[in-house]
């Protein structure tokens, strides 16, 4: 299982790279001021960072209990990313609507767009991270 410093490195690098990508893309796609999307993205990133730390820790505990390992194949990685985003969506929807002064429907469309981006990003980021920083227990596993 990953150590706390490793989990912190993971979460911080994930969020910094994600913010650098999503802020200009979100401003362009949703025709919102870069500052508004940047502030919104930063707040969302802080909430997501906390959720990421807790979620991944709990997910690893369940995996180790059920499967005896924390190694993830492609299907489990997709499930992991989708479940993460669903939990985050429930918290963020009212916040986005209130902050940008939009309807819940508009906020849902925006949040779904962000969630789709982050699901693909999380899948790729975590796959690369696990290859760059593998755990010893994964020796001989694919």
Secondary structure by P-SEA (a helix, b strand, c coil): cccaaaaaaaaaaaaaaaaaccaaaaaaaacccaaaaaaaaaaaaaaaaaaaaaaaaaaaaaaaaacccccccaaaaaaaaaaaaaaaaaacaaaaaaaacccaaaaaaaaaaaaaaaaaaaaaaaaaaaaacccccccccc
